Amino acid sequence: MRSFYTIIFIFVPLWSLCQTIRGTVNNKNHEPLAGISITVKGKQISTSTNEKGNFQIKVPGLQSVLVFTGTNVERMEIALAGRQSINIDLETKVSALDEVQVIAYGRNTARYNVGSITKVAAEDIAKQAVANPLAALQGMVPGLVVTPTNGMPGSSFKVQIRGQNTLSPNLNALAAIDNPLYIIDGVPFSPQNVNVNQFPSMISPGKGNYYNTPYAGISPFNSIDPANIESIEVLRDADATAIYGSKAGNGVILITTKKGSNGRTSFQLNMQEGISKMGKSMPMMNTQQYLQMRREAFANDGLTPNLTPGSLGYAPDLLLFDTTRYTDWRNRFLGNTAHNSNITGALSGGNNSTQFRIGAGFMRNGYIFPGGYAEKRLNFSVNLHHQSNDKKFTIDFSTLYAYSKNNCSSSESALTAFVLEPDYPELLDKNGNLVWEYKGVLLNGSSSTFNPIAYLKQKYHIENTAMNNNLVLGYQVLPNLSFKTSMGYSSFLANEYSAYPKAAQSPDYNTNTSARFGNNDLINWVVEPQLDYNLLKPKYRLDLLLGGTLQKNSNKRNEQNGYGYINDDLLGSVSGAARKDASDSYSEYKYIAFFGRANFIWGKKYILNINLRRDGSSRFGPNNRFGNFGSVGAGWIFTNEAFVKNQLGVLSYGKIRGSYGTTGSDAVADYQFLSRFAPTDYPYDGQIGYFPQNLYNPDFSWASTKKMELGLELGFLNDNLLLNAAWFRNRSGNQLVTFRLPYQTGFNNIIKNWDALVENRGIELSLNAKLLRSKDFSWDAAFNVSFPKNRLLKFPGIELSSYATAYVVGQSLSTQNKFRYASVNDSTGLFQFYGADGKLTYTPKNVSGGKLNDLSNIGNLDPKYFGGFQNSLRYKGFRLDLYFEGRKQMGLNYLAQVYSFVPGNRYNVPATFEDRWKKPGDHAGFIKTTTLYNNVAQNANQFFQQSSGVYGDASYIRLKTVSLSFEIPKNILDKFKVATIKLYATAFNVLTITGYRGNDPETQNFYGVPPLKTYTLGIQCEF
């Protein structure tokens, strides 16, 4: 018996120290994790989970600590504290290489992707105080150039991926920018990136030479709240884009909205208030400087100032106005502060079978001009995901709805009002009425029609209603085979109003009141059935996709004009007009396609991706209505080879990738291949006639772009440093050009395909680094830079075409053929130029007979290089984000617009004009002043506007965003049952480093509003 107790005494403690612990390991979505290692801390005891996430392990004691580790999960330590069973959920560890990327018709990761795709995440968008998601892309993506047309609320952006691929189809019209294809939640955005306004306004003044804003207008993307966006993926090469076929020649931008997640129901609230102001601008002449310039101008012309209206010497600014008075008109009109408000909220949550997110928001962005103008937006979003209990049937639904109204002036006069004479009288009387005369003399403001503040009476607004819906129904037919159908509907309805009332016109002149009413409705629907086959084996993975597209776009426009209103109160109705006219248009576009993709990965090392698509478009002739497109992409993850792992330990990841394929562009107007007639504008003998618009061309087809790319991706220090380098070459042929016809045919020209070839090539580099990591501090940085080059490779017969002086083979499409500016002649005070023979001349010879004559290549407007640099520093609850963006480029300087006038006339000029020619022998930067419009000085001005003198370096580095935030510690918030509270301050367009001659090197617009400096305070909460 004593031996029995001895055995009990020895083995019972050992039994208590060798307990078997059982448990399950899942991810945050409660899905089992296989292959997770479980180790007893401090002991050589370990096991791993099976395919169901289950495990069991013997531990020496119930006070042991278990350590859970895995390739794609965060490390976790769990103290047993007497427990014999344990179930845990591990956080997924996502490397930058393994983050999910949205690709065409699917998802992938950077590790196994062989295409050129850059993701801009919601976190990066949220740091920037922007109302338009396109603004958040500036400098963020290699190869992508995003340029604002001006700094007013709702204004448009020029967007281009890897340069201009196409020639201008019509030299008499504004050259089109090669816009990428935009897709939101699988649905092509109905307006794409086309200005939705029909009428000019303060935002869209037109007059490209004068305002240098020919592309300005109302952006449809202001209807999308950036707070609803989960990610924006920019697709560039053939592998990423060829599956979109004829629409992807200019690249693709995919916008994905936020979805609900599995877990508790939560409510997120974000509120922010901010102000916007214009940054530093060029000072204008003060009163004394201005008056001295005016007196010189009269002396140069041999004229005596007088007060006789209409005479050459009329000079009320010298003889009538108070010459001791000084008003800084720039500060009066452009120096105001705009106030901005934004509030968004979202309710999200779900369980294993259903997840949802419902969001809403309101935004108001004010103008810096007097008048109380503002853009307002109200938006609503819903995202829903549901799967059946057997997980075979799924349904996904998303909708975005937004109503916005932009209220400003139909007149652009406020943009140039700051050039009023500095001694000009007050514009309003004591009662706030517009002043039309001064001391009995009618006023006619220098560059504005009468009283420039009359713009306050000229009403303009545009109301936009946007909707984007997507419904995806899916079913798992077999374990490896699934079928789904995506059905999308996108609409954008614009309602526009513009008025020119009596109140905005001088009562001393015959008034002509008018009002304009317009609608622009764009509607798009698309149906895309898809079949997916996925096979996963230990050695390889195979993914097959087969699908089709049926799409229809329509655009309906109408305009009604009313004239001769007897009362301004009737301007809101066309019925109150004495005279009326109307016009309308309708276009329809139909599209069908079949597409497929095969993706094969062997041994996690070798990747092959093949895309195919066949498109049919109603925009092209019956002989070329269908086209084939496709690509082949391949990749080799060489760091998964044993010989590399053994030799290059510092290299944690390495991949060589390449792709080649063909895409196209159908971004042309509808019905161009048809023989069409249109009604004449004016009747003859009471009858409306018809005139021909274009000839029948059955061979009319899309332009094609062949894309090639080679890339190298490297990861160092356990992927804490990631380098991505790519070389690309895109060649676009079968160009759509205007071919001149003999006038005897009844047509001036015909648009047809031509064997011209445009090349864009370049190098793109990006670097992402986790520089420092500790418990309380981290420092992340990202950098990208692109070196593009554009040129026209060939254009057979260009010397006999209408393009003979527009393009030069071997040069960029943006090459500027201008007169070579020399200097201001010391003796005459006139501009002089170099002729083709190198000799100086006052009157260089312009284009004639298809020859450039005295014009020559002074450079091109393509960026030489551009990029961005981000820094993110975190210390405990504080976070500081700094973001820089910059370009090396040539552009128009302020003189291009200042010399639209004649310096010396009744308008103010920058103070730099103090360096003007005054007498023989002066070495001056500007010619002598004049008050006349038909003399040698004015002719010299016109030649100067077409010369290299109005071009210069427009390079810049801009501190785009500074964001400082503080997250209140969780132990404090737990007491109030609040999940998170974050306080933040953001500064946008903070600082610009540039040698540019003008106000802003980005917009290059002296008579306009550059991107504003914006300062925002906000609070973000989650309950």
Secondary structure in CASP SS format (residue, H / E / C, confidence):
PFRMAT SS
TARGET T0000
AUTHOR 0000-0000-0000
METHOD secondary structure of the structure
MODEL  1
M C 1.00
R H 1.00
S H 1.00
F H 1.00
Y H 1.00
T H 1.00
I H 1.00
I H 1.00
F H 1.00
I H 1.00
F H 1.00
V H 1.00
P H 1.00
L H 1.00
W H 1.00
S H 1.00
L H 1.00
C C 1.00
Q E 1.00
T E 1.00
I E 1.00
R E 1.00
G E 1.00
T E 1.00
V E 1.00
N E 1.00
N E 1.00
K C 1.00
N C 1.00
H C 1.00
E C 1.00
P E 1.00
L C 1.00
A C 1.00
G C 1.00
I C 1.00
S E 1.00
I E 1.00
T E 1.00
V E 1.00
K C 1.00
G C 1.00
K C 1.00
Q C 1.00
I C 1.00
S E 1.00
T E 1.00
S E 1.00
T C 1.00
N C 1.00
E C 1.00
K C 1.00
G C 1.00
N E 1.00
F E 1.00
Q E 1.00
I E 1.00
K E 1.00
V E 1.00
P C 1.00
G C 1.00
L C 1.00
Q C 1.00
S C 1.00
V E 1.00
L E 1.00
V E 1.00
F E 1.00
T E 1.00
G E 1.00
T C 1.00
N C 1.00
V E 1.00
E E 1.00
R E 1.00
M E 1.00
E E 1.00
I E 1.00
A E 1.00
L C 1.00
A C 1.00
G C 1.00
R C 1.00
Q C 1.00
S E 1.00
I E 1.00
N E 1.00
I E 1.00
D E 1.00
L E 1.00
E C 1.00
T E 1.00
K C 1.00
V C 1.00
S C 1.00
A C 1.00
L C 1.00
D C 1.00
E C 1.00
V E 1.00
Q E 1.00
V E 1.00
I E 1.00
A C 1.00
Y C 1.00
G E 1.00
R E 1.00
N E 1.00
T E 1.00
A C 1.00
R C 1.00
Y C 1.00
N C 1.00
V C 1.00
G C 1.00
S C 1.00
I E 1.00
T E 1.00
K E 1.00
V E 1.00
A E 1.00
A H 1.00
E H 1.00
D H 1.00
I H 1.00
A H 1.00
K C 1.00
Q C 1.00
A C 1.00
V C 1.00
A C 1.00
N C 1.00
P H 1.00
L H 1.00
A H 1.00
A H 1.00
L H 1.00
Q C 1.00
G C 1.00
M C 1.00
V C 1.00
P C 1.00
G C 1.00
L E 1.00
V E 1.00
V E 1.00
T E 1.00
P E 1.00
T C 1.00
N C 1.00
G C 1.00
M C 1.00
P C 1.00
G C 1.00
S E 1.00
S C 1.00
F E 1.00
K E 1.00
V E 1.00
Q E 1.00
I E 1.00
R C 1.00
G C 1.00
Q C 1.00
N C 1.00
T C 1.00
L C 1.00
S C 1.00
P C 1.00
N C 1.00
L C 1.00
N C 1.00
A C 1.00
L C 1.00
A C 1.00
A C 1.00
I C 1.00
D C 1.00
N C 1.00
P C 1.00
L E 1.00
Y E 1.00
I E 1.00
I E 1.00
D C 1.00
G C 1.00
V E 1.00
P E 1.00
F C 1.00
S C 1.00
P C 1.00
Q C 1.00
N C 1.00
V C 1.00
N C 1.00
V C 1.00
N C 1.00
Q C 1.00
F C 1.00
P C 1.00
S C 1.00
M C 1.00
I C 1.00
S C 1.00
P C 1.00
G C 1.00
K C 1.00
G H 1.00
N H 1.00
Y H 1.00
Y H 1.00
N C 1.00
T C 1.00
P C 1.00
Y C 1.00
A C 1.00
G C 1.00
I E 1.00
S C 1.00
P H 1.00
F H 1.00
N H 1.00
S H 1.00
I C 1.00
D C 1.00
P H 1.00
A H 1.00
N H 1.00
I E 1.00
E E 1.00
S E 1.00
I E 1.00
E E 1.00
V E 1.00
L E 1.00
R C 1.00
D C 1.00
A H 1.00
D H 1.00
A H 1.00
T H 1.00
A H 1.00
I H 1.00
Y H 1.00
G H 1.00
S H 1.00
K H 1.00
A C 1.00
G C 1.00
N C 1.00
G C 1.00
V E 1.00
I E 1.00
L E 1.00
I E 1.00
T E 1.00
T E 1.00
K C 1.00
K C 1.00
G C 1.00
S C 1.00
N C 1.00
G E 1.00
R E 1.00
T E 1.00
S E 1.00
F E 1.00
Q E 1.00
L E 1.00
N E 1.00
M E 1.00
Q E 1.00
E E 1.00
G E 1.00
I E 1.00
S E 1.00
K E 1.00
M C 1.00
G C 1.00
K C 1.00
S C 1.00
M C 1.00
P C 1.00
M E 1.00
M C 1.00
N C 1.00
T H 1.00
Q H 1.00
Q H 1.00
Y H 1.00
L H 1.00
Q H 1.00
M H 1.00
R H 1.00
R H 1.00
E H 1.00
A H 1.00
F H 1.00
A H 1.00
N H 1.00
D H 1.00
G C 1.00
L C 1.00
T C 1.00
P C 1.00
N E 1.00
L C 1.00
T C 1.00
P C 1.00
G C 1.00
S C 1.00
L C 1.00
G C 1.00
Y E 1.00
A C 1.00
P H 1.00
D H 1.00
L H 1.00
L H 1.00
L C 1.00
F C 1.00
D C 1.00
T C 1.00
T C 1.00
R C 1.00
Y C 1.00
T C 1.00
D C 1.00
W H 1.00
R H 1.00
N H 1.00
R H 1.00
F H 1.00
L H 1.00
G C 1.00
N C 1.00
T C 1.00
A E 1.00
H E 1.00
N E 1.00
S E 1.00
N E 1.00
I E 1.00
T E 1.00
G E 1.00
A E 1.00
L E 1.00
S E 1.00
G E 1.00
G E 1.00
N C 1.00
N C 1.00
S C 1.00
T E 1.00
Q E 1.00
F E 1.00
R E 1.00
I E 1.00
G E 1.00
A E 1.00
G E 1.00
F E 1.00
M E 1.00
R E 1.00
N E 1.00
G E 1.00
Y C 1.00
I C 1.00
F C 1.00
P C 1.00
G C 1.00
G C 1.00
Y C 1.00
A E 1.00
E E 1.00
K E 1.00
R E 1.00
L E 1.00
N E 1.00
F E 1.00
S E 1.00
V E 1.00
N E 1.00
L E 1.00
H E 1.00
H E 1.00
Q E 1.00
S C 1.00
N C 1.00
D C 1.00
K C 1.00
K C 1.00
F E 1.00
T E 1.00
I E 1.00
D E 1.00
F E 1.00
S E 1.00
T E 1.00
L E 1.00
Y E 1.00
A E 1.00
Y E 1.00
S E 1.00
K E 1.00
N E 1.00
N E 1.00
C E 1.00
S E 1.00
S C 1.00
S C 1.00
E C 1.00
S H 1.00
A H 1.00
L H 1.00
T H 1.00
A H 1.00
F H 1.00
V H 1.00
L C 1.00
E C 1.00
P C 1.00
D C 1.00
Y C 1.00
P C 1.00
E C 1.00
L C 1.00
L E 1.00
D C 1.00
K C 1.00
N C 1.00
G C 1.00
N C 1.00
L E 1.00
V C 1.00
W C 1.00
E E 1.00
Y E 1.00
K C 1.00
G C 1.00
V E 1.00
L E 1.00
L C 1.00
N C 1.00
G C 1.00
S C 1.00
S C 1.00
S C 1.00
T C 1.00
F C 1.00
N C 1.00
P H 1.00
I H 1.00
A H 1.00
Y H 1.00
L H 1.00
K H 1.00
Q C 1.00
K E 1.00
Y E 1.00
H E 1.00
I E 1.00
E E 1.00
N E 1.00
T E 1.00
A E 1.00
M E 1.00
N E 1.00
N E 1.00
N E 1.00
L E 1.00
V E 1.00
L E 1.00
G E 1.00
Y E 1.00
Q E 1.00
V E 1.00
L E 1.00
P C 1.00
N C 1.00
L E 1.00
S E 1.00
F E 1.00
K E 1.00
T E 1.00
S E 1.00
M E 1.00
G E 1.00
Y E 1.00
S E 1.00
S E 1.00
F E 1.00
L E 1.00
A E 1.00
N E 1.00
E E 1.00
Y E 1.00
S E 1.00
A E 1.00
Y E 1.00
P C 1.00
K H 1.00
A H 1.00
A H 1.00
Q C 1.00
S C 1.00
P C 1.00
D C 1.00
Y C 1.00
N C 1.00
T C 1.00
N C 1.00
T C 1.00
S E 1.00
A E 1.00
R E 1.00
F E 1.00
G E 1.00
N E 1.00
N E 1.00
D E 1.00
L E 1.00
I E 1.00
N E 1.00
W E 1.00
V E 1.00
V E 1.00
E E 1.00
P E 1.00
Q E 1.00
L E 1.00
D E 1.00
Y E 1.00
N E 1.00
L E 1.00
L E 1.00
K C 1.00
P C 1.00
K C 1.00
Y E 1.00
R E 1.00
L E 1.00
D E 1.00
L E 1.00
L E 1.00
L E 1.00
G E 1.00
G E 1.00
T E 1.00
L E 1.00
Q E 1.00
K E 1.00
N E 1.00
S E 1.00
N E 1.00
K E 1.00
R E 1.00
N E 1.00
E E 1.00
Q E 1.00
N E 1.00
G E 1.00
Y E 1.00
G C 1.00
Y C 1.00
I C 1.00
N C 1.00
D H 1.00
D H 1.00
L H 1.00
L C 1.00
G C 1.00
S C 1.00
V H 1.00
S H 1.00
G H 1.00
A C 1.00
A C 1.00
R E 1.00
K E 1.00
D E 1.00
A E 1.00
S E 1.00
D E 1.00
S E 1.00
Y E 1.00
S E 1.00
E E 1.00
Y E 1.00
K E 1.00
Y E 1.00
I E 1.00
A E 1.00
F E 1.00
F E 1.00
G E 1.00
R E 1.00
A E 1.00
N E 1.00
F E 1.00
I E 1.00
W E 1.00
G C 1.00
K C 1.00
K C 1.00
Y E 1.00
I E 1.00
L E 1.00
N E 1.00
I E 1.00
N E 1.00
L E 1.00
R E 1.00
R E 1.00
D E 1.00
G E 1.00
S E 1.00
S C 1.00
R C 1.00
F C 1.00
G C 1.00
P H 1.00
N H 1.00
N H 1.00
R C 1.00
F E 1.00
G E 1.00
N E 1.00
F E 1.00
G E 1.00
S E 1.00
V E 1.00
G E 1.00
A E 1.00
G E 1.00
W E 1.00
I C 1.00
F H 1.00
T H 1.00
N H 1.00
E C 1.00
A H 1.00
F H 1.00
V H 1.00
K H 1.00
N H 1.00
Q H 1.00
L C 1.00
G C 1.00
V C 1.00
L E 1.00
S E 1.00
Y E 1.00
G E 1.00
K E 1.00
I E 1.00
R E 1.00
G E 1.00
S E 1.00
Y E 1.00
G E 1.00
T E 1.00
T E 1.00
G E 1.00
S E 1.00
D C 1.00
A C 1.00
V C 1.00
A C 1.00
D C 1.00
Y C 1.00
Q C 1.00
F C 1.00
L C 1.00
S C 1.00
R E 1.00
F E 1.00
A E 1.00
P E 1.00
T C 1.00
D C 1.00
Y C 1.00
P C 1.00
Y E 1.00
D C 1.00
G C 1.00
Q E 1.00
I C 1.00
G C 1.00
Y E 1.00
F E 1.00
P E 1.00
Q E 1.00
N E 1.00
L C 1.00
Y C 1.00
N C 1.00
P C 1.00
D C 1.00
F C 1.00
S C 1.00
W C 1.00
A E 1.00
S E 1.00
T E 1.00
K E 1.00
K E 1.00
M E 1.00
E E 1.00
L E 1.00
G E 1.00
L E 1.00
E E 1.00
L E 1.00
G E 1.00
F E 1.00
L C 1.00
N C 1.00
D C 1.00
N C 1.00
L E 1.00
L E 1.00
L E 1.00
N E 1.00
A E 1.00
A E 1.00
W E 1.00
F E 1.00
R E 1.00
N E 1.00
R E 1.00
S E 1.00
G E 1.00
N C 1.00
Q E 1.00
L E 1.00
V E 1.00
T E 1.00
F E 1.00
R E 1.00
L C 1.00
P C 1.00
Y H 1.00
Q H 1.00
T H 1.00
G C 1.00
F C 1.00
N C 1.00
N E 1.00
I E 1.00
I E 1.00
K E 1.00
N E 1.00
W E 1.00
D C 1.00
A C 1.00
L E 1.00
V E 1.00
E E 1.00
N E 1.00
R E 1.00
G E 1.00
I E 1.00
E E 1.00
L E 1.00
S E 1.00
L E 1.00
N E 1.00
A E 1.00
K E 1.00
L E 1.00
L E 1.00
R E 1.00
S C 1.00
K C 1.00
D C 1.00
F E 1.00
S E 1.00
W E 1.00
D E 1.00
A E 1.00
A E 1.00
F E 1.00
N E 1.00
V E 1.00
S E 1.00
F E 1.00
P E 1.00
K E 1.00
N E 1.00
R E 1.00
L E 1.00
L E 1.00
K E 1.00
F C 1.00
P C 1.00
G C 1.00
I H 1.00
E H 1.00
L H 1.00
S C 1.00
S C 1.00
Y C 1.00
A C 1.00
T C 1.00
A C 1.00
Y C 1.00
V C 1.00
V C 1.00
G C 1.00
Q C 1.00
S C 1.00
L C 1.00
S C 1.00
T E 1.00
Q E 1.00
N E 1.00
K E 1.00
F E 1.00
R E 1.00
Y E 1.00
A E 1.00
S E 1.00
V E 1.00
N C 1.00
D C 1.00
S C 1.00
T C 1.00
G C 1.00
L C 1.00
F E 1.00
Q E 1.00
F E 1.00
Y E 1.00
G C 1.00
A C 1.00
D C 1.00
G C 1.00
K C 1.00
L E 1.00
T E 1.00
Y C 1.00
T C 1.00
P C 1.00
K C 1.00
N C 1.00
V C 1.00
S E 1.00
G C 1.00
G C 1.00
K E 1.00
L C 1.00
N C 1.00
D C 1.00
L E 1.00
S E 1.00
N E 1.00
I E 1.00
G E 1.00
N E 1.00
L C 1.00
D C 1.00
P C 1.00
K C 1.00
Y E 1.00
F E 1.00
G E 1.00
G E 1.00
F E 1.00
Q E 1.00
N E 1.00
S E 1.00
L E 1.00
R E 1.00
Y E 1.00
K C 1.00
G C 1.00
F E 1.00
R E 1.00
L E 1.00
D E 1.00
L E 1.00
Y E 1.00
F E 1.00
E E 1.00
G E 1.00
R E 1.00
K E 1.00
Q C 1.00
M E 1.00
G E 1.00
L E 1.00
N C 1.00
Y C 1.00
L H 1.00
A H 1.00
Q H 1.00
V H 1.00
Y C 1.00
S C 1.00
F C 1.00
V C 1.00
P C 1.00
G C 1.00
N C 1.00
R C 1.00
Y C 1.00
N C 1.00
V C 1.00
P E 1.00
A H 1.00
T H 1.00
F H 1.00
E H 1.00
D C 1.00
R E 1.00
W C 1.00
K C 1.00
K C 1.00
P C 1.00
G C 1.00
D C 1.00
H C 1.00
A C 1.00
G C 1.00
F E 1.00
I C 1.00
K C 1.00
T C 1.00
T C 1.00
T C 1.00
L C 1.00
Y C 1.00
N C 1.00
N C 1.00
V H 1.00
A H 1.00
Q H 1.00
N H 1.00
A H 1.00
N H 1.00
Q H 1.00
F H 1.00
F H 1.00
Q H 1.00
Q C 1.00
S E 1.00
S H 1.00
G H 1.00
V H 1.00
Y E 1.00
G E 1.00
D E 1.00
A C 1.00
S C 1.00
Y E 1.00
I E 1.00
R E 1.00
L E 1.00
K E 1.00
T E 1.00
V E 1.00
S E 1.00
L E 1.00
S E 1.00
F E 1.00
E E 1.00
I C 1.00
P C 1.00
K H 1.00
N H 1.00
I H 1.00
L H 1.00
D H 1.00
K H 1.00
F H 1.00
K C 1.00
V C 1.00
A C 1.00
T E 1.00
I E 1.00
K E 1.00
L E 1.00
Y E 1.00
A E 1.00
T E 1.00
A E 1.00
F E 1.00
N E 1.00
V E 1.00
L E 1.00
T E 1.00
I E 1.00
T E 1.00
G C 1.00
Y C 1.00
R C 1.00
G C 1.00
N C 1.00
D C 1.00
P C 1.00
E C 1.00
T C 1.00
Q C 1.00
N C 1.00
F C 1.00
Y C 1.00
G C 1.00
V C 1.00
P C 1.00
P C 1.00
L C 1.00
K E 1.00
T E 1.00
Y E 1.00
T E 1.00
L E 1.00
G E 1.00
I E 1.00
Q E 1.00
C E 1.00
E E 1.00
F C 1.00
END
